[in-house]
Amino acid sequence: MAKNIRRIGVMTSGGDSPGMNAAIRAVARSCAYYNIECIGFYRGYQGMIEGDYEELNARSVRNIITRGGTILKSARSKEFMTKEGRQKAADVLKEAQVDAMVLIGGDGTFRGGKALSAEHNIPIIGVPGTIDNDISGTNYTIGYDTALNTVVDAIDKIRDTASSHNRLFFVEVMGRDAGFIALNSGIGAGAEEILIPEEDLGLERLLDSLERSRRSGKTSSIVVVSEGDKIGKNVFELAEYVKKNLPDYDAKVTVLGHIQRGGSPSCFDRVLASRLCVRAVELLLDGKQDLMVGFVNNKVETCTLDEALQSKHEINKDLLRISDILST
């Protein structure tokens, strides 16, 4: 154990994701196990700048493992993007006698932590928490599994209406720059087509596919659309284009929106958050810093923050092939 680590801070930043509370709990209880103090910062980097924090112990995080969202809140901080803002944050950490930080969030969170570490020599470990699953260095991010289950459950319900009224539904899911939610939920829910930012299906191919489905006897269809898909300006214009060119289809749009971020985390996300954050605390106690903990091939692994930020988590191309086969 590194003798200079007596107090570890933890915060959540960026978009919330189910399992963040399980992560906070794991940090606080790991600190208690190793007989060191834990400080929770509210509202991410903005709370750090403003000195909005309190001590967390094993009892203060009881029963939060089942809750969605984050008890520490989350916010984006323009002030922290400046050198002056980071200096304020460093001063607060020094005043609070925080020796190291566990940062739970996505790439923006890690960039901020990397700058703080470089400028003020504050040891940090990043824990990937985002429903988009778009962080390199891990197969899964905290919240992704829960979001997938939420989306599949919603699409299953939408399909009931689609079948009852012989309708085509475009279902927009989150994923501005990554199609992991759309691709996996689309396969899991039996969607006829899946539109993601990584692959440009093209309008004509989409029309051809839907027309083939109609001719084969399908009376209803589900198209899952990632919000970052480039095939149209937005999902509503896409639906209008299809209705104009395929008038036999009664096309409707459902935008799932922020329901994907909420809800009690799945067992997988609770266990993932627990494993990653126990390891994060232990890495800091071992004198390690500027790393991200991830889950690779069923093992907790680490990579540098640079590696997590510079490379991109690639979509599984084989799933695209499987989607094409199963939508026949």
Helices and strands as residue ranges (DSSP letters): E 7-12, H 20-33, E 37-41, H 44-50, E 53-56, G 79-81, H 83-95, E 100-105, H 107-120, E 124-128, H 144-165, E 167-173, H 180-188, E 193-195, H 203-215, E 221-226, H 235-245, E 250-255, G 257-260, H 267-285, E 291-296, E 299-304, H 305-310, H 317-326
